Amino acid sequence: MNGKIEFELKPVSGVAAGGGGYRAILTTAKGESVDIDGVITEARAHGYLMGIKDEAAKSVVLGVLDSMIAGVMRDGRTRRIGDYLSVSLKIRGRFSDKQDEFDPARHKLALSLKQLKGFRPSFKGVEATNVNHKRQFRVYSARTEGVADAHSGRLVIGRDFVLKGAEFHPEREGFGVAMHIVMPGGKENVGANPPVLAASDGEIRCAWPEELSDMRFAGYRGEVAVYRREQPDDPNSNDRRFIRIVVVQEPAT
């Protein structure tokens, strides 16, 4: 099952408004609901109802539902369609004693539609997304390229590496990548700008900088930072997000 459900949030109103918060309104579902003609068309597209004309299929579906309702009203026995739904009869209202008779003024007959497990899917593969959500500028991982089972933050000297994250915006002025290694005692901080080979909003591929190619850096820690300009017209509005790393001489095994 694949799908993407989009929603927006509205402030809770009415009686429940005192608790604050927001409620979700589906935006994917905007417009008229899918009527039975559309349902039949969708079922046919999924390989069902083959060889049956639309009007005949619609007549069968509606006929089964009407028959279920009539049957429950006739004898009170619950009607059930597999593990999808059941229709049963309920008597609502309070009776005064065990001999009290049904009184239409105080009591009411009602049909109850119950969803069974067929209407409680796992929703695996269905993504729900807030259309107003603003993704945060982040760096999630830094991995050496071409190394099987590479660990995030463990980069191999001299090898290209890939940064994964969100909202990098490489098209902005002021975008770039920086790296620095902290040497023994923290007294020497050696930095460089890794050449960016390719970049998108969620991934940056970098070459290892020549300034940090000396094997004397192996085993030391540092960080890789992605920076960008928040306000394109303001050169002082740079924002920076980083991930801590340790550099190694050989690929992790």
C-alpha positions in Angstrom: 0.0 0.0 0.0 1.4 3.3 -1.0 -0.1 6.7 -0.3 0.6 10.1 1.0 -2.0 11.7 3.2 -1.7 15.5 3.7 -3.3 17.5 6.5 -3.2 20.9 8.1 -3.8 21.8 11.7 -6.6 24.0 13.0 -7.0 25.3 16.6 -9.3 23.1 18.7 -12.6 24.9 19.0 -15.9 24.5 20.9 -16.2 22.7 24.2 -12.7 21.1 23.9 -11.0 24.5 23.2 -10.1 24.9 26.9 -7.4 22.3 26.6 -5.6 24.1 23.7 -3.9 22.3 20.9 -4.7 21.7 17.3 -6.8 19.2 15.3 -5.9 17.7 12.0 -8.0 18.4 8.9 -7.3 16.3 5.8 -6.3 18.4 2.8 -5.8 15.4 0.5 -9.6 14.7 0.9 -10.7 18.1 -0.4 -13.6 18.0 -2.8 -16.6 15.8 -3.1 -16.5 12.3 -1.7 -16.1 9.4 -4.1 -19.6 8.1 -4.8 -20.5 4.5 -5.7 -19.8 5.0 -9.4 -16.2 6.1 -8.5 -15.9 3.2 -6.0 -16.9 0.7 -8.8 -14.4 2.3 -11.1 -11.6 2.0 -8.6 -12.5 -1.6 -7.9 -12.4 -2.4 -11.6 -9.0 -0.7 -11.8 -7.7 -3.0 -9.1 -8.9 -6.1 -11.0 -12.2 -6.7 -9.3 -15.6 -6.9 -11.0 -14.1 -8.0 -14.3 -16.7 -9.1 -16.8 -19.5 -7.3 -14.9 -21.0 -4.1 -16.3 -20.9 -1.1 -14.0 -24.7 -0.9 -13.5 -24.8 -4.6 -12.6 -21.9 -4.3 -10.2 -23.5 -1.3 -8.5 -26.9 -3.1 -8.3 -25.2 -6.1 -6.6 -23.3 -3.9 -4.0 -26.3 -1.8 -3.1 -28.6 -4.9 -3.1 -26.4 -6.7 -0.6 -26.4 -3.7 1.7 -30.1 -3.2 1.4 -30.7 -6.9 2.1 -28.5 -6.8 5.2 -30.4 -3.8 6.6 -33.8 -5.4 5.8 -32.7 -8.7 7.4 -31.6 -7.1 10.6 -34.8 -5.1 10.9 -36.8 -8.3 10.3 -35.4 -10.6 12.9 -32.7 -8.7 14.8 -29.9 -11.1 13.9 -26.6 -9.5 13.1 -25.4 -9.6 9.5 -21.7 -9.7 8.8 -19.6 -9.4 5.6 -16.4 -11.4 6.3 -13.9 -9.6 8.5 -15.0 -6.2 7.2 -18.2 -5.0 8.8 -21.3 -6.1 10.7 -24.8 -4.6 11.0 -26.7 -5.3 14.2 -29.8 -4.0 16.0 -29.7 -2.0 19.2 -32.4 -0.9 21.6 -31.6 2.4 23.2 -33.2 4.0 26.2 -33.8 3.1 29.9 -36.3 0.5 31.2 -37.9 0.9 34.7 -38.0 -2.9 35.6 -37.7 -6.3 34.1 -41.4 -6.3 33.0 -41.3 -2.9 31.4 -42.5 -2.9 27.8 -40.9 -1.1 24.8 -42.2 2.5 24.6 -41.5 4.5 21.5 -41.6 7.7 23.6 -38.7 6.4 25.8 -37.0 3.8 23.7 -35.5 3.7 20.2 -34.5 1.0 17.7 -31.3 1.7 15.9 -28.9 0.0 13.5 -25.3 -0.3 14.5 -22.5 -0.5 11.9 -19.3 -2.0 13.3 -16.0 -2.0 11.6 -14.1 -5.3 11.9 -10.4 -6.0 11.5 -10.6 -5.6 7.7 -11.3 -1.9 8.3 -8.3 -1.6 10.7 -5.4 -1.9 8.3 -1.8 -1.4 9.4 -1.3 1.7 7.2 2.2 0.5 6.4 3.4 2.5 3.5 1.0 5.4 4.0 2.7 8.7 4.9 0.9 11.5 6.8 2.4 14.9 6.2 1.5 18.3 7.6 1.4 20.6 4.6 2.4 23.6 6.8 5.4 21.8 8.4 8.7 23.6 7.9 11.6 21.1 7.7 14.5 22.1 9.8 18.0 22.7 8.5 19.9 19.7 9.8 22.8 17.3 9.1 21.8 13.8 9.9 24.8 11.7 8.9 28.3 11.8 7.3 29.5 8.5 5.7 32.4 7.5 3.5 31.3 6.8 0.0 31.8 3.3 -1.4 32.5 1.6 2.0 30.2 -1.3 2.9 28.5 -0.7 6.3 30.2 2.6 6.7 29.5 4.2 10.1 28.1 7.7 10.3 30.8 10.1 11.6 33.7 7.7 10.9 35.4 9.1 7.7 38.3 7.6 5.9 41.1 9.9 5.0 41.3 10.6 1.3 37.9 9.1 0.4 34.8 11.0 -0.8 32.0 11.2 1.7 28.3 11.9 1.7 26.4 14.2 4.0 22.7 13.5 4.5 20.3 16.0 6.0 17.5 18.5 5.2 17.0 21.9 3.8 20.6 22.3 2.6 19.5 24.7 -0.2 22.8 24.5 -2.2 21.5 27.1 -4.6 21.7 29.9 -2.0 24.5 32.4 -1.8 26.8 31.6 1.1 26.3 27.8 0.8 29.3 25.7 1.6 30.9 22.8 3.5 33.7 23.2 6.1 35.7 20.6 8.0 38.2 20.9 10.8 40.2 18.4 12.8 41.3 19.0 16.4 44.9 17.8 17.1 46.3 16.6 20.4 45.5 18.7 23.4 43.1 20.8 21.4 45.7 23.4 20.7 45.8 22.9 16.9 42.6 23.2 14.9 43.3 22.4 11.2 40.5 23.3 8.8 39.6 23.1 5.1 36.7 23.4 2.7 36.0 20.0 1.1 35.2 20.4 -2.6 31.5 19.8 -3.2 31.0 17.3 -6.0 27.2 17.3 -6.0 24.5 18.7 -3.8 20.7 18.7 -3.3 18.4 19.7 -0.5 19.0 16.4 1.3 22.4 15.2 0.2 25.9 16.6 -0.4 28.8 14.6 -1.9 32.2 15.9 -1.1 35.8 15.1 -2.1 38.3 14.8 0.7 40.2 18.1 1.1 43.9 18.0 0.2 44.8 20.0 3.3 43.6 17.1 5.5 45.1 14.2 3.5 48.1 13.7 5.7 47.8 10.4 7.6 48.9 12.2 10.8 45.3 13.3 11.2 44.1 9.6 11.5 42.4 8.9 14.8 41.6 12.5 15.6 38.2 14.1 16.0 36.6 17.1 14.4 33.4 18.1 12.7 32.0 18.7 9.2 29.7 21.7 8.9 27.2 22.8 6.3 26.5 26.5 6.2 24.1 28.6 4.2 22.8 32.2 4.2 19.4 32.5 5.8 18.8 36.0 4.3 20.2 36.1 0.8 20.7 39.9 0.9 22.4 39.8 4.3 26.0 38.5 4.2 26.0 38.2 8.1 23.0 35.9 8.2 24.9 32.6 7.8 23.4 29.6 9.6 25.6 26.6 10.3 24.8 23.0 11.1 27.4 20.4 11.9 28.1 16.7 12.7 31.0 15.5 14.7 33.4 13.1 13.1 36.5 11.0 13.7 38.9 10.4 10.8 40.5 7.0 10.2 43.2 5.6 7.9 41.4 2.5 6.7 37.7 1.7 6.0 35.8 0.2 9.0 35.3 -3.5 8.7 
